[in-house]
């Protein structure tokens, strides 16, 4: 029975069955990728070059832009190359590398979003303690923790998934390497259940972060609405704008992925 060591490549899901549609998908993904490059590049350049933006809020926004750029760069270039060159193949090492970096960057990105909500909560709800709680050392520590969490999360999933014996073909029913599609190729029920357990824990952690973000912004809105001055309320809401822009970047990438997924032809096994 062949195992993962005997698989030299995987076959990703083709973006389309006809050459014309493949080229259409290529130009669509290229436009999305260039827009992401431009938007995140402008954010990174502005924050790095303008000393007035060297604040905790923009420091985390810079981290978010870099992670967002890296996250979309792990999937779209390969999908575009496959569409352009009319191929579906990705090497075993290439799939594992894509898998690792996507989980690493996406996990760190979600952690940064959680930290940004905490930053805005402290800035608006506890302004007198902001300088102490969000000094440069604390910001660097939280950013490093976010990147480290993403790295640990990715290492665990990548090691667990690619240590399994894979004997159910090499077709990946997705345009990039992702956990559920690789697990479908697993031979071992116990390995499959182990990785499924990791996924369940990951989902619980994601929901925990989401609950924290939601709680933080509920508290922010309550604090803002209690402000007697309309000018003060407007200023407080504007302080949340960079986080909203960061969230819009993430949502744009997720929307692009969903649009691409919706355009993919469905194959019945």
N, C-alpha and C positions, 0 to 999 in steps of 0.2 A: 504494500500500500504506500503511495507516495506521500511524503510529508512536506513541511514548509521548506526544508533544505533542497528539495528537488524542484521547487517552483522557481524559475528564473525570472518570470514576469507575470503581471496581471493584465487583464484586458478591461479597460474602463468602459463605461457606457458611452456609446457614440452620441454626440449632440443631435445628430439627424441622420436619416437614412439616405438622403440625396445630397449630391455635391453642392447644389445651389443653397440648400438649407444649412449645410455645414459652414459655408462661407458667410452666410447671413449671421449665424451664431458667432462666428469668429469676429466679425465687425462689431456686433453687439457687445460681446465680452471685452473687446479692445476698448470700446468707448467707455464702458463701466470702469475698466482698469485705469485708463488715462485720467478719468474724472477723480478716481480715488487718489492716484498719484499727485494730481494737481492740488486737490483740496488738502490732503494731509501734508504735502510738501510745503504749501503756503503757511499752514499752521505752524509747522516745525520751524520754518525759517523766521517767521515773525516772532515767535517766542524766544528763539535762540539769539536773535539779533537786537531785539528791543529790550533794553534794560528795565523799562517800566513794566514789562511783563514778567519779570523775574520774581514772581510771587508763587505761593503754594498752589493756588488755583490753576495758574497757567503751567506750572511745572508738571502737574498731573495731566493737564490737557496735552502737553508735549509727549508724555509717556503714552497716552491713549492714541495719539496720532501715529506714533512710531509703531505701536502694536497693531493698530488697524491696517497700516500699510504693509507690515510683515504678514499679517493674517491673510489678506487678500492676495498677496504675492506668492503664497504657498500653493494656491489652487488654480487661479485663473490662467497664469502663463502656460501651464501644462495643458489645460483644457483648450486654450487657444491654439497651441502647437499641434495638438491632436486633430483639431478641426481643420487647420490649415493644411496639414500634411496627410490628411485622410488616413489616420491610424488610430488605434485604441490602446496600444501597448504602453505600459509603464513597468520599469524593472522592479524586481523585488526590493532592492535597496532603495530605489527611488520612491516606491510606495511607502516603505517604512519611514523614510526621511520626511516625506510630505505629511504623513500621519503624525509623526512626532512634533514637527514644527507647528502644524495647525493647532493641535491640542495645547501646546506650550503657549503660543501667542494668544489663542482664544481664552484660555484659562486666566492668563495674566491680565488680559483686557477686561474681563469681567471683574477681577479683583480691583483693578484701577477704578472702574466705574463705582464700585462699592466705596472705595476710599474717597472718591470725589464727592459722593453724597454726604459722607461724614464731614469732609472739609467744609461744605456749604452749611451743614447743620451747626458746626461750631462757630462759623463766621457770623451767622444770623441769630442763632439762639443763645450763644455764649460768647459774644464779641469781646468781653473783657478778658477772657482766657485764651483768645485765639492766638496771640503772640507766643504764649507758653506752650499750648498744645500742638501748634502747627509751626514750630520753628524749623529751621533748615535741616537739623539733624533728624527730627521726627519725620519730616517729609521724605528724606532720603531712606530712612529705615522702612517706612511704609511702602515706598516704591520698590525697594529691594525685596521686601516680603512678598509683594504681589508677583514680581518676576520669579522669585524662588518657588512660590506656590504653583505657578503655572508650569515651571520646570519639573517639580516633583509630580504633579498631576499627570503630566505628559509621560514622564519616565515610567510611572506605574502602569498606565494603560498600554503604552507601546511595548514594554517588556512582557506584560501579561498576554497581549493579543498576538504578538509575533513569536512568542515562545511555543505557541500551540501548533500541533500538527494540522496541516491544511490538506485535505484530500478530496474536496468536493468541487474540483475544477479550479479555474482561475478567472472566471468572469466576475467582475465587480459591478453591481447594478447601480452605479453612481458615477458622475464624471470626475470624482476625486476619491482618494482612499479614506474611508471613514469606518468607525468601529462596527456598526451593525452589519455592513456589507462584508467586512473581513470575517466576522464571527460566523456568518452563514457558510463559510468554507471550512469551518473547524470539524475535525474528526471526533474529538473527545467531548463527551457530554459534560464531564466534570470541569474541564477547562472552560467550556462555554458558560457554565453556571457561575464559575469563579469570576469571569470577566463581567457577566451580567450583574453580579453583586457589586462590583466596582462601579458599574454604570449607575445602579440604583443609589449608591452612596453619593456619587457625583451629582445626580439630579437633586438629591436632598440638600446638598451644599449650595447648589445654584438657587434653589428656592429659598434657602436661608439668607443668602446674599440679597435676593430680590425683596424679601420681607424687610430686611434692614434698610435697603434703599427706599422702599415705600414708607416705612416708619419715619425715616429722616425727613422726607419731603412733606409728609403730613405735619410733622412738628414745625417745619419751616413755614408752611403756609399758614398754620395757626398763629405763629409768632408774627408773621407779616400782617395778617388781617387784624391783629390786636394793636398795631401801630396807629397812633392818632393822626399822624401827618400823611397826607397823600403822597407828598414828595418822598418821605421816608419809605413808604410802601413801594413806590416805583423804583427807588434805588435798591431796595432789598431784592425785588424781583429781577432787576438787571444783573445783580451779582450771581444769579443762578444761570444766566444766559450761556456762559462758556460750557457749563456742564450739559446744558440742553444741546448745544452744538455738538459736543462729543457724543451724546446719545444719538443725535441724528446721523452722525457718521456711521455708528454701529448699525443703526436701523437700515441705513442705505445699503450697507454691505449685505445684511441679512435679506433685505428685499431683493437685491440683485441675485442672490443665491436662489431665492424662492422663484423668481421669474425664470431663471435659467432652468431650474428643476421643472417648472410647469411646462416649459417648452420642449423638454426631453420626451422622446417617444417611450411609451411604456411597453416593456416586453413581458409577455406572460411566460413563466417558466414551464 
